[in-house]
Amino acid sequence: MNNEQLKKIFEKNGHKFTKQRQIIFNALNNANSKHLTPEELFSIVHQENKQVGIATVYRTLNIFEELGIVNKQEFTDSVNTYELIGQNDEHHDHLICTNCGKIVEEKILENDELAEILRDKYDFDLDYYSLRIYGICSDCQNEIRSKNENAK
């Protein structure tokens, strides 16, 4: 999605497409599918425009979510993160490290494969699914092993 398409979505839904909203969108777009917290996003956009406040970031994210521009995810510690919809058009699942908070996006299940299982076993038609797997990433496992070995 580019700025012109975004502007049309805003106007169609009775919202103004301001310079601040454009800056916030561009920051999300440049995040390369990374999930950003409002605070991380604020830090990025505030460098470009000191007049963009944290409240503007929160309000804009709420509007973006309402208009289907971003996905809001709550992975750990009740902290919301946001990613642009359509930035990674292929469905992906999330592996979340409970130690460091790292999020890895990976396609664990094929939609067709899961849909077939659900249809055959439960007579259930799949529209959409979201899979979050919590555990400890390899970096944290290595760090824990290293600490345990040094403690011996």
N, C-alpha and C positions, 0 to 999 in steps of 0.2 A: 504494500500500500504506500502510495506517495502522498505528499502534502495536499495536492489538488483533490485526490479522492477523499482524503480525510476531511478537507474543508467542505466538500459536498455532503458528507455524512452529517457533519455538525449542522450545516444550514438546513438540511432536510428534517432534522430533529429539533429545530428551534434553538440551537446553541450557537454562540459566536465562536469563531475559530481565531483565537487571539495569538499574538506572538509568543506569549508564555506557553500556551498549549502546544504550539508548533515546536518550541524548544524541548518541551517534555517528551513529545512524540519522537523527535529526532534522537534524543538521548536513549529512549527505549529501543529505537530502531538500530542504533549503533552498538547496542549491548550484545549483539550477536547471539540471541536466544538465551542470554544469561537472565536468571531470575533476579530482579532488583527489589530491594525493600524501598519504601518511600524515602527513607533517610539516605540510602545510597543514591537514589535518583536525585534527591534534593542536592546532595553534594556535587553531583555531576552538573546539573543545570545551573546551580548557583555560581559555578565558575564562569559560565558563559554569560549569565545575566544576573547580577546581584539583586535585582528587583523581584526575582522569583522567590517567594517565601515558601516555607514548608506547608503552610495551609493551602497555598495554590496547588502544590504538588498533590496533596491529599484530595482536594476537590476535583482536580483534573483526572486523577486515577479513578475516582468514583464515576465520573462522566464517561471516561473511556470504557470502564467495565459495563456501565449501563448501555452503551452503544455497541458493545460486542467487539471492541478494539483490543482489549487486554483480557487475559485470564488472571484472576486472583487466586493464589494458592497459599494455604497455610500449612507449612511443613513441620516446623518445630517451634516450641516456646511461644505459641500464639502470635508469631511474627508473619505478617502477610508479605508475600512477594508477588511480583507482577511480571508477565511476559506478553509480548505482542502476539495476538492470534494471527496465524497465517505466516508468521516469520519462519516457522519450521512447519510447513504444511502437513508433513507426515505425522501421524499420531505417535506420541512417545510416552513412555512411562518414566517414573522418577525413582531413583535409588538415593536415599537420604541417609547421610552419616549422622548418627545420634551423638557422636563425639565432637566433631568439628563443624557440622552443619553443611558440609559439602553436598551438592546436588548433582547427580549424574543423570543425564537424559539418555534413555536407551529404549529401543523397541524390544520389549520382552515377549509380548504375544502379538501375533498377527490378528487383526480384527476379524478376518474370515474364519480363522481357526477357533477363536473364542466364540464367535457367533454360532458356529456349527455345534459346538459343545453345549452351549446354552439352549439352542433350539432342540437338539436331540434329547438332552437329559431333562430339561425343565419346561419345554414348550414355551420358550421365552425369546422374544425378538429383541436383539441388541440394537440400541440407537447409538449409545456412546458409553465409554467406560474410562475410568481414571484409576491407574494403579500406582500406589506408593509403597515402596518397600524400604523399611527402616532397618539399619544395621550399622556395622562399623566398616569404613572404607579401608582399602589396603594401606594407605599412608598411616592412618591411625593404628591399624593392627601392627605395622612395623615399629611404630613409635612405642607402643605398649610392650611388644616383645623385647625391644631394646632396653626399656626401663626395667623390665623384669629380670633380664640377664645381668644388668649392671647392679641390681639389688642383691644378687646372689653372692 
